[in-house]
Amino acid sequence: MYSSAAIRSIRIRRLGEARIRVVIPALLKKYAELAIARLGYLYPAARFTLCDNCIEVSGEFDVAEETIAKEINYALYRERIFAETLSMRQDLISAVTRR
């Protein structure tokens, strides 16, 4: 699991009225593009952009910055869990459907 230091490294910095930046830990960066794709349907009026160590969110949204940060973190962890358990799920399906 993640250390509390990795979780605490996620910070929000306000860039403007409808623009925020959420810093992501390096160990979750490889899941960022997939997380951004998933976030697009949750916030269709927002634009998510992957930067070096953060995800920038711009556009119109009627939720608090903390809520968007939580959604981004949830999407990142969800993609990580999906990737790490994919082979296990494939093996299980294979075993169940084998004759």
N, CA, C and O atoms as a GROMACS GRO file, in nm:
protein
  396
    1MET      N    1   0.084  -0.118   0.000
    1MET     CA    2   0.000   0.000   0.000
    1MET      C    3   0.089   0.124   0.000
    1MET      O    4   0.211   0.112   0.001
    2TYR      N    5   0.030   0.240  -0.002
    2TYR     CA    6   0.106   0.363  -0.008
    2TYR      C    7   0.140   0.414   0.131
    2TYR      O    8   0.065   0.395   0.227
    3SER      N    9   0.254   0.477   0.140
    3SER     CA   10   0.292   0.538   0.266
    3SER      C   11   0.213   0.667   0.284
    3SER      O   12   0.165   0.726   0.187
    4SER      N   13   0.201   0.710   0.406
    4SER     CA   14   0.131   0.835   0.432
    4SER      C   15   0.204   0.952   0.367
    4SER      O   16   0.141   1.053   0.335
    5ALA      N   17   0.335   0.940   0.348
    5ALA     CA   18   0.410   1.047   0.283
    5ALA      C   19   0.366   1.063   0.138
    5ALA      O   20   0.357   1.176   0.089
    6ALA      N   21   0.339   0.952   0.069
    6ALA     CA   22   0.294   0.960  -0.070
    6ALA      C   23   0.157   1.024  -0.079
    6ALA      O   24   0.130   1.104  -0.169
    7ILE      N   25   0.070   0.991   0.015
    7ILE     CA   26  -0.064   1.047   0.013
    7ILE      C   27  -0.059   1.195   0.048
    7ILE      O   28  -0.132   1.275  -0.012
    8ARG      N   29   0.025   1.233   0.143
    8ARG     CA   30   0.035   1.374   0.181
    8ARG      C   31   0.098   1.460   0.072
    8ARG      O   32   0.084   1.582   0.074
    9SER      N   33   0.168   1.397  -0.023
    9SER     CA   34   0.233   1.476  -0.126
    9SER      C   35   0.135   1.529  -0.230
    9SER      O   36   0.174   1.606  -0.318
   10ILE      N   37   0.009   1.489  -0.221
   10ILE     CA   38  -0.092   1.539  -0.314
   10ILE      C   39  -0.142   1.672  -0.261
   10ILE      O   40  -0.203   1.678  -0.154
   11ARG      N   41  -0.117   1.778  -0.335
   11ARG     CA   42  -0.155   1.912  -0.292
   11ARG      C   43  -0.232   1.982  -0.403
   11ARG      O   44  -0.214   1.954  -0.522
   12ILE      N   45  -0.316   2.074  -0.363
   12ILE     CA   46  -0.393   2.153  -0.458
   12ILE      C   47  -0.340   2.295  -0.454
   12ILE      O   48  -0.321   2.353  -0.347
   13ARG      N   49  -0.316   2.351  -0.571
   13ARG     CA   50  -0.276   2.491  -0.579
   13ARG      C   51  -0.370   2.562  -0.674
   13ARG      O   52  -0.392   2.516  -0.786
   14ARG      N   53  -0.425   2.671  -0.631
   14ARG     CA   54  -0.520   2.747  -0.712
   14ARG      C   55  -0.443   2.828  -0.816
   14ARG      O   56  -0.348   2.899  -0.784
   15LEU      N   57  -0.486   2.816  -0.942
   15LEU     CA   58  -0.422   2.891  -1.050
   15LEU      C   59  -0.509   3.005  -1.099
   15LEU      O   60  -0.458   3.103  -1.154
   16GLY      N   61  -0.638   2.996  -1.081
   16GLY     CA   62  -0.729   3.097  -1.128
   16GLY      C   63  -0.870   3.061  -1.089
   16GLY      O   64  -0.892   2.964  -1.017
   17GLU      N   65  -0.966   3.138  -1.136
   17GLU     CA   66  -1.104   3.117  -1.094
   17GLU      C   67  -1.156   2.979  -1.132
   17GLU      O   68  -1.225   2.915  -1.052
   18ALA      N   69  -1.125   2.932  -1.251
   18ALA     CA   70  -1.176   2.802  -1.294
   18ALA      C   71  -1.062   2.711  -1.335
   18ALA      O   72  -1.072   2.636  -1.433
   19ARG      N   73  -0.953   2.717  -1.260
   19ARG     CA   74  -0.837   2.636  -1.294
   19ARG      C   75  -0.764   2.593  -1.167
   19ARG      O   76  -0.731   2.676  -1.083
   20ILE      N   77  -0.740   2.464  -1.155
   20ILE     CA   78  -0.667   2.413  -1.039
   20ILE      C   79  -0.561   2.315  -1.086
   20ILE      O   80  -0.564   2.266  -1.200
   21ARG      N   81  -0.468   2.288  -0.998
   21ARG     CA   82  -0.360   2.192  -1.027
   21ARG      C   83  -0.354   2.094  -0.911
   21ARG      O   84  -0.349   2.135  -0.794
   22VAL      N   85  -0.354   1.965  -0.942
   22VAL     CA   86  -0.344   1.861  -0.842
   22VAL      C   87  -0.213   1.787  -0.866
   22VAL      O   88  -0.195   1.723  -0.970
   23VAL      N   89  -0.122   1.796  -0.771
   23VAL     CA   90   0.008   1.729  -0.781
   23VAL      C   91  -0.012   1.581  -0.749
   23VAL      O   92  -0.078   1.546  -0.651
   24ILE      N   93   0.046   1.495  -0.832
   24ILE     CA   94   0.031   1.350  -0.810
   24ILE      C   95   0.167   1.289  -0.781
   24ILE      O   96   0.268   1.334  -0.834
   25PRO      N   97   0.170   1.187  -0.695
   25PRO     CA   98   0.297   1.120  -0.666
   25PRO      C   99   0.351   1.049  -0.790
   25PRO      O  100   0.275   1.005  -0.876
   26ALA      N  101   0.482   1.040  -0.799
   26ALA     CA  102   0.546   0.976  -0.914
   26ALA      C  103   0.500   0.832  -0.932
   26ALA      O  104   0.491   0.785  -1.046
   27LEU      N  105   0.471   0.762  -0.823
   27LEU     CA  106   0.431   0.622  -0.835
   27LEU      C  107   0.292   0.604  -0.895
   27LEU      O  108   0.256   0.492  -0.932
   28LEU      N  109   0.214   0.710  -0.906
   28LEU     CA  110   0.082   0.702  -0.970
   28LEU      C  111   0.080   0.765  -1.108
   28LEU      O  112  -0.021   0.757  -1.178
   29LYS      N  113   0.189   0.826  -1.149
   29LYS     CA  114   0.190   0.899  -1.276
   29LYS      C  115   0.159   0.811  -1.396
   29LYS      O  116   0.095   0.857  -1.491
   30LYS      N  117   0.202   0.686  -1.394
   30LYS     CA  118   0.179   0.600  -1.511
   30LYS      C  119   0.031   0.568  -1.532
   30LYS      O  120  -0.007   0.519  -1.638
   31TYR      N  121  -0.053   0.595  -1.434
   31TYR     CA  122  -0.196   0.572  -1.446
   31TYR      C  123  -0.274   0.699  -1.479
   31TYR      O  124  -0.396   0.695  -1.494
   32ALA      N  125  -0.204   0.811  -1.491
   32ALA     CA  126  -0.270   0.941  -1.506
   32ALA      C  127  -0.350   0.954  -1.635
   32ALA      O  128  -0.462   1.005  -1.632
   33GLU      N  129  -0.297   0.909  -1.747
   33GLU     CA  130  -0.371   0.924  -1.873
   33GLU      C  131  -0.502   0.846  -1.872
   33GLU      O  132  -0.605   0.896  -1.919
   34LEU      N  133  -0.500   0.725  -1.817
   34LEU     CA  134  -0.623   0.646  -1.807
   34LEU      C  135  -0.721   0.710  -1.709
   34LEU      O  136  -0.841   0.709  -1.732
   35ALA      N  137  -0.669   0.764  -1.601
   35ALA     CA  138  -0.754   0.831  -1.504
   35ALA      C  139  -0.820   0.954  -1.565
   35ALA      O  140  -0.937   0.981  -1.540
   36ILE      N  141  -0.745   1.029  -1.645
   36ILE     CA  142  -0.800   1.147  -1.711
   36ILE      C  143  -0.913   1.108  -1.806
   36ILE      O  144  -1.015   1.176  -1.813
   37ALA      N  145  -0.896   0.999  -1.878
   37ALA     CA  146  -1.002   0.952  -1.968
   37ALA      C  147  -1.128   0.920  -1.889
   37ALA      O  148  -1.239   0.951  -1.934
   38ARG      N  149  -1.113   0.858  -1.774
   38ARG     CA  150  -1.228   0.824  -1.689
   38ARG      C  151  -1.292   0.950  -1.631
   38ARG      O  152  -1.415   0.956  -1.619
   39LEU      N  153  -1.213   1.049  -1.596
   39LEU     CA  154  -1.265   1.171  -1.536
   39LEU      C  155  -1.346   1.256  -1.635
   39LEU      O  156  -1.429   1.336  -1.594
   40GLY      N  157  -1.320   1.238  -1.762
   40GLY     CA  158  -1.390   1.316  -1.864
   40GLY      C  159  -1.540   1.301  -1.860
   40GLY      O  160  -1.612   1.397  -1.888
   41TYR      N  161  -1.590   1.182  -1.827
   41TYR     CA  162  -1.735   1.165  -1.823
   41TYR      C  163  -1.794   1.218  -1.692
   41TYR      O  164  -1.913   1.249  -1.688
   42LEU      N  165  -1.714   1.228  -1.587
   42LEU     CA  166  -1.764   1.283  -1.462
   42LEU      C  167  -1.779   1.435  -1.468
   42LEU      O  168  -1.872   1.492  -1.411
   43TYR      N  169  -1.687   1.498  -1.537
   43TYR     CA  170  -1.685   1.644  -1.548
   43TYR      C  171  -1.669   1.683  -1.695
   43TYR      O  172  -1.561   1.723  -1.737
   44PRO      N  173  -1.776   1.672  -1.773
   44PRO     CA  174  -1.765   1.699  -1.917
   44PRO      C  175  -1.730   1.845  -1.951
   44PRO      O  176  -1.676   1.871  -2.058
   45ALA      N  177  -1.759   1.938  -1.861
   45ALA     CA  178  -1.728   2.079  -1.888
   45ALA      C  179  -1.585   2.115  -1.848
   45ALA      O  180  -1.539   2.226  -1.876
   46ALA      N  181  -1.516   2.024  -1.782
   46ALA     CA  182  -1.379   2.050  -1.739
   46ALA      C  183  -1.280   1.988  -1.836
   46ALA      O  184  -1.311   1.889  -1.904
   47ARG      N  185  -1.162   2.046  -1.843
   47ARG     CA  186  -1.056   1.993  -1.928
   47ARG      C  187  -0.941   1.951  -1.837
   47ARG      O  188  -0.890   2.030  -1.758
   48PHE      N  189  -0.901   1.826  -1.848
   48PHE     CA  190  -0.794   1.770  -1.767
   48PHE      C  191  -0.668   1.759  -1.853
   48PHE      O  192  -0.673   1.705  -1.964
   49THR      N  193  -0.558   1.810  -1.803
   49THR     CA  194  -0.431   1.809  -1.876
   49THR      C  195  -0.323   1.751  -1.788
   49THR      O  196  -0.307   1.792  -1.673
   50LEU      N  197  -0.248   1.655  -1.840
   50LEU     CA  198  -0.137   1.595  -1.766
   50LEU      C  199  -0.013   1.680  -1.786
   50LEU      O  200   0.028   1.707  -1.899
   51CYS      N  201   0.048   1.721  -1.676
   51CYS     CA  202   0.174   1.796  -1.677
   51CYS      C  203   0.283   1.705  -1.623
   51CYS      O  204   0.262   1.584  -1.610
   52ASP      N  205   0.398   1.760  -1.593
   52ASP     CA  206   0.509   1.679  -1.544
   52ASP      C  207   0.473   1.596  -1.421
   52ASP      O  208   0.487   1.474  -1.422
   53ASN      N  209   0.427   1.661  -1.317
   53ASN     CA  210   0.395   1.590  -1.193
   53ASN      C  211   0.257   1.626  -1.139
   53ASN      O  212   0.231   1.616  -1.020
   54CYS      N  213   0.170   1.669  -1.230
   54CYS     CA  214   0.038   1.711  -1.185
   54CYS      C  215  -0.066   1.693  -1.295
   54CYS      O  216  -0.034   1.666  -1.410
   55ILE      N  217  -0.189   1.707  -1.254
   55ILE     CA  218  -0.301   1.713  -1.347
   55ILE      C  219  -0.362   1.850  -1.329
   55ILE      O  220  -0.403   1.886  -1.218
   56GLU      N  221  -0.371   1.927  -1.436
   56GLU     CA  222  -0.436   2.057  -1.432
   56GLU      C  223  -0.580   2.041  -1.477
   56GLU      O  224  -0.609   1.968  -1.572
   57VAL      N  225  -0.668   2.109  -1.408
   57VAL     CA  226  -0.810   2.105  -1.440
   57VAL      C  227  -0.853   2.247  -1.469
   57VAL      O  228  -0.831   2.337  -1.388
   58SER      N  229  -0.914   2.268  -1.584
   58SER     CA  230  -0.964   2.400  -1.618
   58SER      C  231  -1.103   2.386  -1.680
   58SER      O  232  -1.142   2.278  -1.724
   59GLY      N  233  -1.176   2.494  -1.681
   59GLY     CA  234  -1.310   2.493  -1.735
   59GLY      C  235  -1.411   2.532  -1.630
   59GLY      O  236  -1.377   2.591  -1.527
   60GLU      N  237  -1.536   2.498  -1.657
   60GLU     CA  238  -1.643   2.533  -1.564
   60GLU      C  239  -1.688   2.410  -1.488
   60GLU      O  240  -1.724   2.308  -1.548
   61PHE      N  241  -1.687   2.420  -1.357
   61PHE     CA  242  -1.735   2.312  -1.272
   61PHE      C  243  -1.786   2.372  -1.143
   61PHE      O  244  -1.728   2.468  -1.091
   62ASP      N  245  -1.894   2.317  -1.092
   62ASP     CA  246  -1.959   2.370  -0.973
   62ASP      C  247  -1.932   2.286  -0.849
   62ASP      O  248  -2.022   2.263  -0.769
   63VAL      N  249  -1.811   2.241  -0.834
   63VAL     CA  250  -1.774   2.161  -0.717
   63VAL      C  251  -1.648   2.221  -0.655
   63VAL      O  252  -1.573   2.293  -0.721
   64ALA      N  253  -1.626   2.190  -0.530
   64ALA     CA  254  -1.509   2.239  -0.460
   64ALA      C  255  -1.381   2.175  -0.515
   64ALA      O  256  -1.383   2.064  -0.568
   65GLU      N  257  -1.272   2.247  -0.501
   65GLU     CA  258  -1.142   2.194  -0.544
   65GLU      C  259  -1.111   2.062  -0.475
   65GLU      O  260  -1.056   1.971  -0.537
   66GLU      N  261  -1.145   2.052  -0.348
   66GLU     CA  262  -1.118   1.930  -0.273
   66GLU      C  263  -1.192   1.811  -0.332
   66GLU      O  264  -1.140   1.699  -0.333
   67THR      N  265  -1.313   1.834  -0.382
   67THR     CA  266  -1.393   1.727  -0.442
   67THR      C  267  -1.327   1.679  -0.571
   67THR      O  268  -1.318   1.558  -0.595
   68ILE      N  269  -1.281   1.771  -0.652
   68ILE     CA  270  -1.214   1.733  -0.777
   68ILE      C  271  -1.084   1.659  -0.744
   68ILE      O  272  -1.051   1.560  -0.810
   69ALA      N  273  -1.009   1.706  -0.645
   69ALA     CA  274  -0.886   1.638  -0.606
   69ALA      C  275  -0.916   1.496  -0.560
   69ALA      O  276  -0.842   1.403  -0.594
   70LYS      N  277  -1.022   1.477  -0.484
   70LYS     CA  278  -1.062   1.343  -0.440
   70LYS      C  279  -1.097   1.255  -0.559
   70LYS      O  280  -1.059   1.138  -0.563
   71GLU      N  281  -1.170   1.310  -0.655
   71GLU     CA  282  -1.207   1.233  -0.774
   71GLU      C  283  -1.084   1.194  -0.855
   71GLU      O  284  -1.075   1.082  -0.906
   72ILE      N  285  -0.988   1.286  -0.866
   72ILE     CA  286  -0.865   1.255  -0.939
   72ILE      C  287  -0.788   1.143  -0.868
   72ILE      O  288  -0.742   1.049  -0.932
   73ASN      N  289  -0.775   1.154  -0.738
   73ASN     CA  290  -0.704   1.052  -0.662
   73ASN      C  291  -0.775   0.918  -0.670
   73ASN      O  292  -0.711   0.814  -0.684
   74TYR      N  293  -0.908   0.919  -0.661
   74TYR     CA  294  -0.985   0.796  -0.672
   74TYR      C  295  -0.962   0.732  -0.808
   74TYR      O  296  -0.942   0.610  -0.816
   75ALA      N  297  -0.964   0.812  -0.914
   75ALA     CA  298  -0.944   0.758  -1.049
   75ALA      C  299  -0.802   0.701  -1.063
   75ALA      O  300  -0.784   0.596  -1.126
   76LEU      N  301  -0.703   0.768  -1.007
   76LEU     CA  302  -0.565   0.718  -1.014
   76LEU      C  303  -0.552   0.584  -0.942
   76LEU      O  304  -0.495   0.490  -0.997
   77TYR      N  305  -0.604   0.576  -0.821
   77TYR     CA  306  -0.596   0.450  -0.745
   77TYR      C  307  -0.677   0.340  -0.812
   77TYR      O  308  -0.636   0.223  -0.811
   78ARG      N  309  -0.792   0.376  -0.869
   78ARG     CA  310  -0.875   0.276  -0.938
   78ARG      C  311  -0.800   0.217  -1.056
   78ARG      O  312  -0.803   0.095  -1.078
   79GLU      N  313  -0.734   0.301  -1.134
   79GLU     CA  314  -0.656   0.252  -1.248
   79GLU      C  315  -0.540   0.166  -1.202
   79GLU      O  316  -0.508   0.065  -1.266
   80ARG      N  317  -0.476   0.203  -1.092
   80ARG     CA  318  -0.367   0.123  -1.038
   80ARG      C  319  -0.417  -0.015  -0.997
   80ARG      O  320  -0.356  -0.116  -1.031
   81ILE      N  321  -0.527  -0.020  -0.926
   81ILE     CA  322  -0.584  -0.148  -0.882
   81ILE      C  323  -0.624  -0.232  -1.002
   81ILE      O  324  -0.598  -0.352  -1.005
   82PHE      N  325  -0.687  -0.170  -1.102
   82PHE     CA  326  -0.726  -0.242  -1.223
   82PHE      C  327  -0.604  -0.305  -1.289
   82PHE      O  328  -0.607  -0.423  -1.325
   83ALA      N  329  -0.498  -0.227  -1.305
   83ALA     CA  330  -0.377  -0.278  -1.372
   83ALA      C  331  -0.311  -0.390  -1.292
   83ALA      O  332  -0.265  -0.490  -1.349
   84GLU      N  333  -0.306  -0.374  -1.160
   84GLU     CA  334  -0.236  -0.472  -1.078
   84GLU      C  335  -0.314  -0.603  -1.060
   84GLU      O  336  -0.256  -0.706  -1.028
   85THR      N  337  -0.444  -0.599  -1.082
   85THR     CA  338  -0.524  -0.721  -1.064
   85THR      C  339  -0.570  -0.781  -1.196
   85THR      O  340  -0.643  -0.880  -1.196
   86LEU      N  341  -0.530  -0.723  -1.308
   86LEU     CA  342  -0.576  -0.770  -1.438
   86LEU      C  343  -0.537  -0.916  -1.463
   86LEU      O  344  -0.622  -0.996  -1.503
   87SER      N  345  -0.413  -0.953  -1.440
   87SER     CA  346  -0.372  -1.091  -1.466
   87SER      C  347  -0.445  -1.190  -1.374
   87SER      O  348  -0.479  -1.300  -1.417
   88MET      N  349  -0.468  -1.150  -1.251
   88MET     CA  350  -0.541  -1.237  -1.158
   88MET      C  351  -0.685  -1.259  -1.207
   88MET      O  352  -0.736  -1.371  -1.202
   89ARG      N  353  -0.749  -1.153  -1.254
   89ARG     CA  354  -0.886  -1.167  -1.305
   89ARG      C  355  -0.889  -1.249  -1.433
   89ARG      O  356  -0.982  -1.328  -1.454
   90GLN      N  357  -0.789  -1.232  -1.518
   90GLN     CA  358  -0.783  -1.313  -1.640
   90GLN      C  359  -0.763  -1.460  -1.608
   90GLN      O  360  -0.826  -1.546  -1.670
   91ASP      N  361  -0.677  -1.491  -1.512
   91ASP     CA  362  -0.655  -1.629  -1.471
   91ASP      C  363  -0.782  -1.690  -1.413
   91ASP      O  364  -0.814  -1.806  -1.441
   92LEU      N  365  -0.854  -1.615  -1.334
   92LEU     CA  366  -0.978  -1.662  -1.274
   92LEU      C  367  -1.082  -1.692  -1.381
   92LEU      O  368  -1.148  -1.796  -1.375
   93ILE      N  369  -1.099  -1.604  -1.477
   93ILE     CA  370  -1.194  -1.625  -1.585
   93ILE      C  371  -1.153  -1.746  -1.668
   93ILE      O  372  -1.237  -1.827  -1.707
   94SER      N  373  -1.024  -1.758  -1.695
   94SER     CA  374  -0.974  -1.872  -1.771
   94SER      C  375  -1.002  -2.005  -1.698
   94SER      O  376  -1.043  -2.103  -1.759
   95ALA      N  377  -0.978  -2.004  -1.567
   95ALA     CA  378  -1.001  -2.127  -1.489
   95ALA      C  379  -1.149  -2.163  -1.484
   95ALA      O  380  -1.184  -2.281  -1.488
   96VAL      N  381  -1.233  -2.066  -1.475
   96VAL     CA  382  -1.378  -2.092  -1.465
   96VAL      C  383  -1.435  -2.138  -1.597
   96VAL      O  384  -1.525  -2.222  -1.599
   97THR      N  385  -1.384  -2.085  -1.708
   97THR     CA  386  -1.439  -2.118  -1.838
   97THR      C  387  -1.369  -2.236  -1.905
   97THR      O  388  -1.412  -2.281  -2.012
   98ARG      N  389  -1.263  -2.287  -1.844
   98ARG     CA  390  -1.190  -2.401  -1.899
   98ARG      C  391  -1.275  -2.527  -1.888
   98ARG      O  392  -1.348  -2.546  -1.791
   99ARG      N  393  -1.264  -2.612  -1.989
   99ARG     CA  394  -1.339  -2.739  -1.986
   99ARG      C  395  -1.246  -2.854  -1.974
   99ARG      O  396  -1.290  -2.969  -1.970
   0.00000   0.00000   0.00000
